[in-house]
Amino acid sequence: LLSGAQTPAAGTCNLCAPGTYQGSRGVSESCSPCPSGTFSDVFGATGCESCGHGKVTLTAAASKCSQCPEGWAVMEGGTCEPCPAGYYGGGEHCEPCPVGTISEEGSHSAEHCELSGLLKRRCIGAAWLLLCAILTFLCYRTFANAIPLIDMRIESGCLVAFLNAPHYILGGAALPVLVRFRNTGHHLLEGRVFRIARRASKSVRLLEDSGEPVTERMDTSIGEMRVLFPQSLLVIGIGYIPVVVLLLLCSVLWAVLLAFGPGDSSSQEATLWSLLAIAVVASTWGCCWLQGYSRLRNAPMQRRRRRFLETLSSQNPNPEACERGPGRAVSMSQILELYGFFQDFIMDRKMYYIASNMIRPLTQPKKLSYAELAGPQRVEWFVSHFWGQDFKDFVSSLQKHAEHVALLESRAFSTITFWVCTLSNNQWDVGAELGNGDPLNSSFYLALRSPECRGTTMVMDQNAWPLTRSWCLFEVFQTCLLTMQRDREDFIGLLLCTPTGVLQHGGTGVDAAVAVAHRLSELSLESASATSLTDKVMIDTHVKHMPGGFRAMNSFVRGCIKQALYTVHKSFEDDFGQLLSALDRIPQRECQDEASGLVPPRLLGRTRILTMARKLAPAARALPPPALPAPAPSDEAEQPTQRLSERV
């Protein structure tokens, strides 16, 4: 055979087709295909030619060479393969993308490397948005750092505020830390600026301007504390870094990221980043606010009040307003329920605390009195008291009185009802409750003057604080007038109640009776004070216009305590006689012990009894006899307890 030819079936020789070749003479039935990277474009080729630089054959036995497709390049072996990621080009070779950019596999131009720039901007933009959130949080902690209060009480001789969230106040701050309290319900705390010292992560000690600890009681379990600006920039921080340093660092980093990220974008993309930043700032601020609101709502006192409201709602599902005065009393069971539910909060706190932390928040949704919320009752006893007395003593005093009345009337003491101003007045309409300046139209007057009211129960302590308050004086004044009326024989008058019992009933201790008597022997009702000077002037004017004026009022009150002393003295004499009889029946062995100088323990009580007997006599002599303007006949000069017994 000739070169470049093949042997056909008929025994003749034909030329090799393009893309094939036959390089030597011989007998062969077929031509050889050109290898990859070579070609032949003629018939009868004796060899294949190389494609040359930058060109390849797309298939074996190629009759021509071609350029690689876009994004493909000639690799080792002379084949076309796609440019790897990070490269672009085509034809002869792939070019690497610029530094800091990246491309996808098969990229054919440098424009495709801009995909790396968009990814970079997105990453930087995400970090920028995160910094926006951090800056917003730091600003919130600095400018809107209201922290809910859990409790405010005296601890180790210093007033301490316990918080429901970390305060982030740096330990050992160089500047004085100034705070202001809001919504505490306490007039000494509200709006006042205090210095504080860090005590723990969720508690601080209150200091005077001089740096000395605050020792005055300001009990509250509601409200919030706010660190004042600009001190908050330097005294609030995370770890040991003040918030102002964190703000500066984050602001610089924020600006740098803005320049290399969203700030290096097209106008449309920059607008999108701006909108995202606004959304992040708003959502972060909202989340911080919601967290603060949740902490305020879930403070222990708030949770307890919600539970108590559920209890009241089950007992009185549809509370409604009723007429002021005698129809707004509460039963002894309702008072005990209130005290028992909040006893761990109340401790030894006063009525001021009860009103601001419990009564007003409980009644705020309905704007009613507590009696209307819990279920109003008709008045039986009017209660005169001082808000500065311990609430637990207040409850004990009323309970002792209720138990005595219930024993005489054979009924449950829990059903005895009392009109208590804190619970019976609408604390959201105090002006109307006080008669809008007319005491004869006040709820106090309407309840006390009601035919259903059987007497005034004055809750006393050893200092006789109620008699130093003008409104209590007004109540005593009306009680005095009712006692003198001939048509109110069922009105018992003024009962002085203590946590150990009612003085006129003789159930209280001798020490308590003597202490109250000594206080009343020195007290003049003219010195009673009021929060409002207008109220004091108005009440003093009413008293002065009654027959006898303040002289008659002083005599009336002292007559009540003298009557109580006589009752206590009589009760003591009875007990004294019984004790002497018991002591006279001493076994012979104990008498021998006495002769030997060993005094039995029971005989030690005799000295104590004689001491108490000596206390009663001077206290009773110090009190003048009652001098009412219109003295009643002698057969009516009976004790209030006797009247109650006869009526029962």
C-alpha positions as CSV (number, residue, x, y, z in Angstrom):
1,L,0.0,0.0,0.0
2,L,1.0,3.5,-0.5
3,S,1.6,5.9,2.4
4,G,-1.6,7.8,3.3
5,A,-3.9,5.0,1.9
6,Q,-5.9,2.1,3.3
7,T,-6.9,-1.3,1.8
8,P,-10.6,-1.4,1.0
9,A,-12.6,-4.6,0.8
10,A,-12.2,-4.8,-3.0
11,G,-8.4,-4.9,-2.8
12,T,-7.9,-1.3,-3.9
13,C,-6.2,1.6,-2.0
14,N,-8.0,4.7,-0.9
15,L,-6.7,8.0,0.7
16,C,-7.1,8.5,4.5
17,A,-9.8,11.0,5.4
18,P,-9.1,14.4,7.2
19,G,-8.4,13.8,10.9
20,T,-6.6,10.5,10.2
21,Y,-3.3,9.5,8.7
22,Q,-1.2,6.6,7.5
23,G,2.5,7.2,8.1
24,S,4.2,4.2,6.3
25,R,3.7,1.7,3.5
26,G,2.1,-1.5,4.5
27,V,-1.1,-3.5,4.7
28,S,-3.7,-1.9,6.9
29,E,-7.4,-1.9,6.9
30,S,-7.8,1.5,8.5
31,C,-6.1,4.9,9.0
32,S,-4.9,6.1,12.5
33,P,-6.8,9.0,14.1
34,C,-4.8,12.2,14.9
35,P,-3.9,12.4,18.6
36,S,-5.4,15.1,20.8
37,G,-3.8,18.4,20.2
38,T,-3.1,17.5,16.5
39,F,-5.1,17.6,13.3
40,S,-5.0,16.8,9.6
41,D,-7.2,18.7,7.2
42,V,-6.4,16.9,3.9
43,F,-7.0,13.4,2.4
44,G,-4.2,11.0,2.4
45,A,-2.3,12.6,5.2
46,T,0.9,10.8,6.3
47,G,0.9,12.6,9.7
48,C,-0.9,15.1,11.9
49,E,0.1,18.7,12.6
50,S,0.2,20.3,16.1
51,C,-2.5,22.9,16.9
52,G,0.0,25.4,18.1
53,H,0.0,27.8,21.2
54,G,-3.5,28.6,22.6
55,K,-5.4,26.1,20.4
56,V,-6.7,22.6,21.1
57,T,-8.7,19.9,19.4
58,L,-12.1,19.5,20.9
59,T,-12.2,15.8,19.9
60,A,-9.9,13.0,18.7
61,A,-9.3,12.6,15.0
62,A,-9.9,16.4,14.6
63,S,-9.6,18.0,11.2
64,K,-9.0,21.4,12.6
65,C,-8.0,23.2,15.9
66,S,-10.2,25.5,17.9
67,Q,-10.1,28.2,20.7
68,C,-11.2,27.1,24.3
69,P,-14.7,28.4,25.3
70,E,-15.0,31.5,27.5
71,G,-14.0,30.6,31.0
72,W,-12.0,27.6,29.8
73,A,-8.2,27.4,29.1
74,V,-5.6,25.0,27.7
75,M,-4.3,22.8,30.5
76,E,-1.5,20.3,30.6
77,G,-2.2,17.6,28.1
78,G,-3.6,20.1,25.6
79,T,-7.3,19.8,26.7
80,C,-9.7,22.6,27.6
81,E,-10.8,22.8,31.2
82,P,-12.8,25.4,33.2
83,C,-10.8,28.1,35.1
84,P,-10.8,27.2,38.8
85,A,-12.4,29.4,41.5
86,G,-10.4,32.6,42.0
87,Y,-9.3,32.7,38.3
88,Y,-10.8,34.0,35.1
89,G,-10.0,34.0,31.4
90,G,-10.0,31.6,28.5
91,G,-7.9,30.6,25.5
92,E,-4.3,30.2,26.4
93,H,-4.4,30.4,30.2
94,C,-6.4,31.5,33.3
95,E,-5.6,34.8,35.1
96,P,-5.9,35.1,39.0
97,C,-8.5,37.5,40.4
98,P,-7.3,40.6,42.1
99,V,-6.2,40.4,45.7
100,G,-9.2,40.3,48.1
101,T,-11.6,39.0,45.5
102,I,-12.8,35.6,44.5
103,S,-14.7,34.2,41.5
104,E,-16.7,31.1,40.7
105,E,-15.3,28.2,38.6
106,G,-15.5,29.0,34.9
107,S,-15.3,32.8,35.2
108,H,-14.2,34.3,31.9
109,S,-13.5,37.9,32.8
110,A,-12.3,40.1,35.6
111,E,-15.8,41.5,36.1
112,H,-16.8,38.1,37.6
113,C,-14.3,38.8,40.4
114,E,-16.6,41.6,41.6
115,L,-18.8,38.9,43.1
116,S,-16.1,38.7,45.8
117,G,-16.5,42.4,46.5
118,L,-20.3,42.0,47.1
119,L,-19.7,39.1,49.4
120,K,-17.2,41.2,51.3
121,R,-19.6,44.1,51.6
122,R,-22.2,41.8,52.9
123,C,-19.9,40.4,55.6
124,I,-18.8,43.8,56.6
125,G,-22.3,45.1,56.5
126,A,-23.5,42.3,58.8
127,A,-20.7,43.2,61.3
128,W,-21.7,46.9,60.9
129,L,-25.3,46.0,61.7
130,L,-24.2,44.0,64.7
131,L,-22.2,47.0,66.0
132,C,-25.4,49.1,65.5
133,A,-27.2,46.8,67.8
134,I,-24.3,46.9,70.4
135,L,-24.2,50.7,70.3
136,T,-28.0,50.9,70.7
137,F,-27.8,48.6,73.7
138,L,-25.0,50.7,75.3
139,C,-27.0,53.9,74.6
140,Y,-30.1,52.4,76.2
141,R,-28.1,51.3,79.3
142,T,-26.7,54.9,79.5
143,F,-29.7,57.1,78.7
144,A,-32.7,54.9,79.6
145,N,-31.3,52.7,82.4
146,A,-34.4,52.4,84.5
147,I,-34.0,49.3,86.7
148,P,-37.1,47.9,88.5
149,L,-37.1,47.8,92.3
150,I,-37.8,44.6,94.2
151,D,-37.7,46.1,97.7
152,M,-36.4,49.0,99.7
153,R,-35.7,48.3,103.4
154,I,-33.2,48.8,106.2
155,E,-30.4,46.3,106.2
156,S,-27.6,46.5,108.8
157,G,-28.6,50.0,109.7
158,C,-28.5,51.3,106.1
159,L,-31.3,51.8,103.5
160,V,-30.7,49.2,100.7
161,A,-32.4,49.1,97.3
162,F,-32.9,45.6,95.9
163,L,-33.2,45.5,92.1
164,N,-34.8,43.1,89.6
165,A,-31.9,43.4,87.1
166,P,-28.1,44.0,87.2
167,H,-27.2,47.6,87.6
168,Y,-23.8,47.4,85.8
169,I,-22.4,50.0,88.2
170,L,-18.6,49.8,88.3
171,G,-17.0,49.0,91.6
172,G,-14.8,51.7,93.0
173,A,-16.1,54.4,90.6
174,A,-14.1,57.6,91.0
175,L,-17.2,59.8,90.6
176,P,-20.2,59.8,93.0
177,V,-23.0,57.7,91.6
178,L,-26.2,59.7,91.5
179,V,-29.6,58.0,91.0
180,R,-33.3,59.1,91.0
181,F,-36.2,56.9,92.0
182,R,-39.6,57.0,90.2
183,N,-43.1,55.5,90.7
184,T,-42.2,54.3,94.2
185,G,-45.3,55.6,95.9
186,H,-43.2,57.1,98.7
187,H,-43.0,60.8,99.1
188,L,-39.5,60.8,100.5
189,L,-38.2,58.8,97.5
190,E,-40.1,60.1,94.6
191,G,-38.0,62.4,92.4
192,R,-35.3,62.7,95.0
193,V,-31.6,62.4,94.0
194,F,-29.5,60.0,96.1
195,R,-25.9,58.9,96.2
196,I,-25.5,55.2,96.1
197,A,-22.7,52.7,96.7
198,R,-22.5,49.3,95.0
199,R,-23.4,46.5,97.4
200,A,-24.0,43.5,95.0
201,S,-24.8,43.1,91.3
202,K,-28.5,43.6,92.1
203,S,-28.5,45.8,95.2
204,V,-27.1,49.2,96.2
205,R,-26.8,51.2,99.5
206,L,-28.3,54.7,99.6
207,L,-26.0,57.5,100.9
208,E,-26.5,61.0,102.0
209,D,-24.8,63.9,100.2
210,S,-22.0,63.7,102.8
211,G,-21.5,60.0,102.0
212,E,-23.0,58.7,105.2
213,P,-25.5,55.9,104.9
214,V,-29.2,56.8,104.8
215,T,-30.8,55.4,108.0
216,E,-34.3,56.7,107.6
217,R,-37.0,54.1,106.7
218,M,-38.4,54.5,103.2
219,D,-40.2,51.2,102.6
220,T,-41.4,50.3,99.1
221,S,-41.6,47.3,96.8
222,I,-42.5,49.2,93.6
223,G,-40.8,51.7,91.3
224,E,-37.6,52.0,89.4
225,M,-34.1,53.4,89.8
226,R,-32.3,55.4,87.2
227,V,-28.6,56.5,87.2
228,L,-28.3,60.2,86.2
229,F,-26.6,61.3,83.0
230,P,-23.7,62.2,82.4
231,Q,-22.4,60.2,85.4
232,S,-23.8,57.1,83.8
233,L,-21.2,57.3,81.1
234,L,-18.4,56.8,83.6
235,V,-20.0,54.7,86.4
236,I,-21.9,52.2,84.3
237,G,-19.9,49.6,82.4
238,I,-19.4,46.0,81.5
239,G,-16.6,44.2,83.4
240,Y,-14.2,47.0,84.4
241,I,-14.7,49.1,81.2
242,P,-16.9,52.2,81.5
243,V,-19.6,52.5,78.9
244,V,-18.1,55.7,77.5
245,V,-15.0,53.7,76.4
246,L,-17.1,51.0,74.9
247,L,-19.1,53.6,73.0
248,L,-16.0,55.2,71.6
249,L,-14.4,51.9,70.5
250,C,-17.6,50.7,68.9
251,S,-18.1,54.0,67.2
252,V,-14.6,54.0,65.6
253,L,-15.0,50.4,64.4
254,W,-18.5,51.3,63.2
255,A,-17.1,54.1,61.0
256,V,-14.4,51.9,59.6
257,L,-16.8,49.2,58.7
258,L,-19.1,51.8,57.1
259,A,-16.3,53.0,54.9
260,F,-15.3,49.5,53.6
261,G,-18.7,48.0,53.7
262,P,-22.1,49.6,53.1
263,G,-20.5,53.0,52.5
264,D,-18.6,51.6,49.4
265,S,-21.8,50.5,47.7
266,S,-24.0,51.8,45.0
267,S,-26.7,54.3,45.9
268,Q,-29.4,51.7,45.8
269,E,-27.4,49.2,47.9
270,A,-26.4,52.0,50.4
271,T,-30.1,52.8,50.8
272,L,-30.9,49.2,51.6
273,W,-28.1,49.1,54.2
274,S,-29.4,52.3,55.8
275,L,-32.9,50.8,56.1
276,L,-31.5,47.7,57.6
277,A,-29.5,49.7,60.1
278,I,-32.7,51.7,61.1
279,A,-34.5,48.4,61.5
280,V,-31.8,46.9,63.7
281,V,-31.5,50.0,65.9
282,A,-35.3,50.1,66.4
283,S,-35.6,46.4,67.1
284,T,-32.7,46.5,69.5
285,W,-34.1,49.4,71.4
286,G,-37.6,47.8,71.4
287,C,-36.1,44.5,72.8
288,C,-34.3,46.4,75.5
289,W,-37.5,48.2,76.4
290,L,-39.5,45.0,76.4
291,Q,-37.0,43.3,78.6
292,G,-37.2,46.2,81.1
293,Y,-41.0,46.2,81.0
294,S,-41.0,42.4,81.5
295,R,-38.7,42.8,84.5
296,L,-40.9,45.5,85.9
297,R,-44.0,43.4,85.4
298,N,-42.5,40.3,86.8
299,A,-41.1,41.8,90.0
300,P,-42.2,39.8,93.0
301,M,-44.7,42.4,94.2
302,Q,-46.3,42.7,90.8
303,R,-46.6,38.9,90.4
304,R,-48.2,38.6,93.9
305,R,-50.7,41.4,93.2
306,R,-51.8,39.7,90.0
307,R,-52.4,36.4,91.9
308,F,-54.3,38.3,94.6
309,L,-56.4,40.1,91.9
310,E,-57.4,36.7,90.5
311,T,-58.5,35.6,94.0
312,L,-60.6,38.8,94.4
313,S,-62.1,38.3,90.9
314,S,-63.2,34.8,91.8
315,Q,-64.9,36.2,95.0
316,N,-66.4,39.4,93.4
317,P,-66.4,38.9,89.6
318,N,-68.2,42.2,88.8
319,P,-67.1,44.9,91.2
320,E,-69.2,48.1,91.0
321,A,-69.0,51.5,92.6
322,C,-71.4,52.2,95.5
323,E,-72.3,55.2,97.6
324,R,-69.7,56.7,99.8
325,G,-69.8,56.2,103.5
326,P,-71.4,53.3,105.5
327,G,-71.8,50.9,102.5
328,R,-68.1,50.6,101.9
329,A,-66.9,48.7,105.0
330,V,-64.8,45.5,105.0
331,S,-65.2,42.4,107.1
332,M,-62.5,41.1,109.5
333,S,-62.0,38.1,107.1
334,Q,-61.3,40.4,104.2
335,I,-58.7,42.3,106.3
336,L,-57.0,39.1,107.4
337,E,-57.0,37.8,103.8
338,L,-55.2,40.9,102.6
339,Y,-52.7,40.7,105.4
340,G,-52.1,37.0,105.0
341,F,-51.6,37.2,101.3
342,F,-48.9,39.9,101.5
343,Q,-47.5,39.1,105.0
344,D,-44.0,38.3,103.8
345,F,-43.9,41.8,102.2
346,I,-45.6,43.7,105.0
347,M,-43.4,42.5,107.9
348,D,-43.3,45.5,110.3
349,R,-44.3,48.1,107.7
350,K,-46.8,50.9,108.0
351,M,-50.2,51.7,106.5
352,Y,-48.4,54.1,104.1
353,Y,-46.7,51.0,102.6
354,I,-50.0,49.2,102.3
355,A,-51.7,52.1,100.5
356,S,-49.0,52.8,98.0
357,N,-47.8,49.2,97.2
358,M,-51.0,47.3,97.4
359,I,-54.2,49.3,97.6
360,R,-53.6,51.8,94.9
361,P,-52.1,49.3,92.4
362,L,-54.8,46.8,93.1
363,T,-57.6,49.3,92.5
364,Q,-56.0,51.2,89.6
365,P,-57.6,49.2,86.7
366,K,-61.2,49.8,88.1
367,K,-60.5,53.1,89.9
368,L,-62.6,51.9,92.8
369,S,-62.0,51.6,96.6
370,Y,-60.6,48.3,97.9
371,A,-63.9,47.6,99.7
372,E,-65.8,47.8,96.3
373,L,-63.1,45.6,94.7
374,A,-63.2,42.9,97.4
375,G,-67.0,43.1,98.0
376,P,-68.4,46.0,100.1
377,Q,-70.1,45.4,103.5
378,R,-72.3,47.6,105.8
379,V,-70.4,49.4,108.5
380,E,-70.6,48.2,112.2
381,W,-67.5,49.9,113.6
382,F,-65.7,53.0,112.5
383,V,-61.9,52.7,112.7
384,S,-59.7,55.7,113.7
385,H,-56.0,55.1,113.2
386,F,-52.7,56.6,112.3
387,W,-51.0,55.5,109.1
388,G,-47.6,55.5,110.8
389,Q,-48.5,52.4,113.0
390,D,-47.4,48.9,112.1
391,F,-50.0,47.2,109.9
392,K,-49.6,43.9,111.7
393,D,-50.4,45.7,115.0
394,F,-53.4,47.3,113.3
395,V,-54.7,44.0,112.2
396,S,-54.1,42.4,115.6
397,S,-55.9,45.3,117.4
398,L,-59.0,44.9,115.2
399,Q,-59.0,41.1,115.5
400,K,-58.9,41.4,119.3
401,H,-61.9,43.8,119.2
402,A,-63.8,41.5,116.7
403,E,-63.2,38.4,118.9
404,H,-64.6,40.2,122.0
405,V,-67.7,41.4,120.1
406,A,-68.2,38.0,118.5
407,L,-68.0,36.3,121.9
408,L,-70.7,38.6,123.3
409,E,-73.0,38.2,120.2
410,S,-72.3,34.4,119.6
411,R,-71.2,34.9,116.0
412,A,-68.0,34.4,114.0
413,F,-65.5,37.2,114.6
414,S,-64.6,37.1,110.8
415,T,-68.0,38.6,110.0
416,I,-67.5,41.8,112.1
417,T,-67.2,44.7,109.7
418,F,-65.1,47.9,110.0
419,W,-64.9,51.1,108.0
420,V,-61.2,51.8,107.4
421,C,-60.3,54.9,105.5
422,T,-57.4,53.2,103.6
423,L,-59.7,50.4,102.4
424,S,-63.0,52.2,102.3
425,N,-62.1,55.4,100.5
426,N,-61.5,55.6,96.8
427,Q,-57.8,56.4,96.6
428,W,-58.3,57.7,93.1
429,D,-60.9,60.3,94.1
430,V,-59.6,61.6,97.5
431,G,-61.0,65.0,97.0
432,A,-64.6,63.7,97.0
433,E,-63.9,61.3,99.8
434,L,-62.8,64.3,102.0
435,G,-66.0,66.2,101.0
436,N,-64.3,68.6,98.6
437,G,-63.4,70.8,101.6
438,D,-66.5,70.2,103.6
439,P,-65.8,67.7,106.4
440,L,-69.6,67.2,107.0
441,N,-69.8,65.8,103.5
442,S,-66.8,63.5,103.8
443,S,-66.9,59.8,103.8
444,F,-65.5,59.8,107.3
445,Y,-68.5,61.8,108.6
446,L,-71.1,59.8,106.6
447,A,-69.8,56.4,107.9
448,L,-69.4,57.5,111.5
449,R,-72.8,59.3,111.6
450,S,-74.6,56.3,110.0
451,P,-77.3,54.7,112.3
452,E,-75.5,51.4,111.6
453,C,-72.3,52.5,113.2
454,R,-72.0,51.2,116.7
455,G,-68.9,53.0,117.9
456,T,-65.4,54.2,117.1
457,T,-62.5,51.8,117.4
458,M,-59.3,53.8,117.8
459,V,-56.2,51.7,117.2
460,M,-53.7,52.9,119.8
461,D,-50.1,52.4,120.6
462,Q,-48.0,53.5,123.6
463,N,-47.4,56.9,122.0
464,A,-51.1,57.5,121.2
465,W,-50.1,58.6,117.7
466,P,-53.7,58.8,116.4
467,L,-54.5,61.6,118.8
468,T,-51.7,63.7,117.2
469,R,-53.4,63.7,113.8
470,S,-56.1,66.2,112.8
471,W,-58.4,63.8,111.0
472,C,-58.3,61.4,113.9
473,L,-59.2,64.4,116.1
474,F,-62.2,65.1,113.8
475,E,-63.3,61.5,114.2
476,V,-63.0,61.7,118.0
477,F,-64.9,65.0,117.9
478,Q,-67.8,63.3,116.1
479,T,-67.7,60.4,118.4
480,C,-67.9,62.8,121.4
481,L,-71.0,64.4,119.9
482,L,-72.7,61.1,119.2
483,T,-71.9,59.9,122.7
484,M,-73.8,62.9,124.1
485,Q,-76.9,62.5,121.9
486,R,-79.9,61.1,123.8
487,D,-81.3,59.3,120.7
488,R,-78.2,57.2,120.1
489,E,-78.2,54.9,123.2
490,D,-76.9,52.1,121.0
491,F,-73.8,54.1,120.2
492,I,-71.1,52.7,122.4
493,G,-68.6,55.5,122.0
494,L,-64.8,55.5,121.8
495,L,-63.0,52.2,122.3
496,L,-59.2,52.2,122.6
497,C,-57.8,49.1,121.0
498,T,-54.3,47.7,121.2
499,P,-52.7,44.5,119.8
500,T,-53.2,42.8,123.2
501,G,-56.9,43.8,123.5
502,V,-59.4,46.6,124.0
503,L,-58.5,48.8,127.0
504,Q,-62.1,49.3,128.1
505,H,-62.7,45.5,128.1
506,G,-59.8,45.0,130.5
507,G,-58.2,42.4,128.2
508,T,-55.0,44.4,127.6
509,G,-51.9,44.3,129.7
510,V,-51.3,46.7,132.6
511,D,-48.1,48.0,131.1
512,A,-49.9,49.0,127.8
513,A,-52.8,50.7,129.7
514,V,-50.4,52.6,132.0
515,A,-48.2,53.7,129.0
516,V,-51.2,55.1,127.1
517,A,-52.5,56.8,130.2
518,H,-49.2,58.5,130.9
519,R,-49.1,59.7,127.2
520,L,-52.7,61.1,127.3
521,S,-52.0,62.9,130.6
522,E,-49.4,64.9,128.8
523,L,-51.1,65.2,125.4
524,S,-53.2,68.2,124.3
525,L,-55.4,67.7,121.2
526,E,-54.7,71.3,120.1
527,S,-51.3,70.2,119.0
528,A,-52.6,67.6,116.4
529,S,-51.2,68.1,112.9
530,A,-52.2,67.3,109.4
531,T,-50.5,66.9,106.0
532,S,-52.6,69.8,104.7
533,L,-52.7,73.0,106.7
534,T,-56.1,73.7,105.3
535,D,-57.5,70.5,106.8
536,K,-56.0,71.3,110.3
537,V,-57.5,74.8,110.3
538,M,-60.9,73.5,109.2
539,I,-61.0,70.7,111.8
540,D,-59.7,73.0,114.6
541,T,-62.5,75.5,113.7
542,H,-65.1,72.8,114.1
543,V,-63.8,71.7,117.5
544,K,-63.6,75.2,118.8
545,H,-67.3,75.8,117.9
546,M,-68.5,72.8,119.9
547,P,-69.6,73.4,123.5
548,G,-66.5,73.4,125.6
549,G,-64.1,73.3,122.6
550,F,-60.8,71.6,123.0
551,R,-61.2,71.5,126.8
552,A,-64.2,69.2,126.5
553,M,-62.4,67.1,123.8
554,N,-59.4,66.6,126.1
555,S,-61.7,65.7,129.0
556,F,-63.7,63.2,126.8
557,V,-60.6,61.4,125.6
558,R,-59.0,61.3,129.1
559,G,-62.3,60.1,130.5
560,C,-62.2,57.2,128.1
561,I,-58.7,56.1,129.2
562,K,-59.6,56.7,132.8
563,Q,-62.6,54.4,132.4
564,A,-60.3,51.9,130.7
565,L,-57.9,52.1,133.6
566,Y,-60.7,51.4,136.1
567,T,-61.6,48.3,134.0
568,V,-58.0,47.2,133.9
569,H,-57.7,47.8,137.6
570,K,-60.8,45.8,138.4
571,S,-59.7,43.0,136.2
572,F,-56.3,43.1,137.8
573,E,-57.7,43.0,141.3
574,D,-59.7,39.9,140.4
575,D,-56.6,38.2,139.0
576,F,-54.6,39.5,141.9
577,G,-57.0,38.0,144.5
578,Q,-57.0,34.6,142.7
579,L,-53.2,34.6,142.5
580,L,-52.9,35.4,146.2
581,S,-55.2,32.6,147.1
582,A,-53.2,30.3,144.9
583,L,-50.0,31.4,146.5
584,D,-51.3,31.0,150.0
585,R,-51.8,27.3,149.3
586,I,-48.1,26.5,149.1
587,P,-47.1,23.0,150.1
588,Q,-45.1,22.5,153.4
589,R,-42.0,21.6,151.5
590,E,-42.0,24.9,149.6
591,C,-42.4,26.8,152.9
592,Q,-39.4,25.1,154.2
593,D,-37.5,26.1,151.1
594,E,-38.5,29.7,151.8
595,A,-37.3,29.5,155.3
596,S,-34.0,28.2,154.1
597,G,-33.7,31.1,151.7
598,L,-34.7,29.2,148.5
599,V,-37.6,31.1,147.0
600,P,-39.7,28.9,144.7
601,P,-40.2,30.3,141.2
602,R,-44.0,30.8,141.7
603,L,-43.4,33.2,144.6
604,L,-41.3,35.5,142.3
605,G,-44.5,36.5,140.5
606,R,-45.9,38.1,143.7
607,T,-43.3,40.9,143.5
608,R,-44.2,41.5,139.9
609,I,-47.9,41.7,140.8
610,L,-47.3,44.2,143.5
611,T,-45.2,46.3,141.1
612,M,-48.0,46.4,138.6
613,A,-50.5,47.4,141.2
614,R,-48.3,50.4,142.2
615,K,-48.2,51.4,138.5
616,L,-52.0,51.7,138.2
617,A,-52.7,54.1,141.0
618,P,-50.5,57.1,139.9
619,A,-51.6,56.7,136.3
620,A,-55.3,56.9,137.2
621,R,-54.7,59.9,139.6
622,A,-52.9,61.8,136.8
623,L,-56.1,61.8,134.6
624,P,-58.8,64.3,135.5
625,P,-62.3,63.0,135.6
626,P,-64.3,63.2,132.4
627,A,-66.0,66.6,131.9
628,L,-68.4,66.4,129.0
629,P,-70.5,69.5,128.2
630,A,-73.8,67.8,128.9
631,P,-73.1,65.1,131.6
632,A,-75.4,62.2,131.5
633,P,-77.4,61.0,134.6
634,S,-75.5,58.6,136.9
635,D,-77.6,55.6,135.8
636,E,-76.3,56.2,132.3
637,A,-72.7,56.4,133.3
638,E,-72.1,52.8,132.5
639,Q,-69.2,51.4,130.6
640,P,-69.5,50.8,126.8
641,T,-69.0,47.0,127.4
642,Q,-72.0,47.0,129.7
643,R,-74.2,48.7,127.0
644,L,-73.1,46.2,124.5
645,S,-73.8,43.3,126.8
646,E,-77.3,44.6,127.6
647,R,-78.1,45.2,123.9
648,V,-77.0,41.6,123.0
